[in-house]
Amino acid sequence: MSFRLKAAIIAAFALSAAAAVTASDMSMAGEAIPSSVSLSGDNALTTAPSAGAKPAVTFAAPREIVQPLASAPKADNVSSTFSEMQADSLAALVDAQGTPEQLDGEMQCLAGAVYFESKGESLEGQLAVARVIINRAESGRFASSLCGVVYQPSQFSFVRGGGMPPIRTESRSWRQAVAIAQIAMADAWDSRAEGALFFHARRVSPGWGKAKLAMIDNHIFYR
């Protein structure tokens, strides 16, 4: 091989090496674009090299990826809770209540007391009766359950022989009593006799030395 040919080959090899170094420097300063990227954990970046290629030596910082949250689908029929209901009146709140297929024992006692003590009276009067029973159960001065309060001896005149008379469960009065019991239990509407523990019919005068809170329909309520 002649001296000139050997010199040309050495020069070409030097130029090729210089180009490779320059390309390497450029890839470190710029943004690498891996062939396949997957995100896991806190933006951890994993690159998968293509077949036959050597793994990359440097990795560009991963871009921040923001994915909008998909809106939750709305059901066609959503049962409203008391917290979601907005009623302008107690009557509207009563109308919004669905009648449950079955009532547990406590709700049976509460609704039964509302039914027998105040059916035919205003909804405000029925609510006040329900709240008295709940207040008693929570006061520590009476029985600790609603049924215990209702069936406590000598407290409610409709209780006879340790039980309630039959209830016309198909009547509007019963449906209202159940709705009022639900509202009272959820404390979803303020009673005009809030905090009352006692009441009696207007036609009697027991001479109680108690604080009078309200007179609603046929009852007077006391603390």
Disulfide bonds with the S-S distance in Angstrom:
Cys109-Cys147 2.04
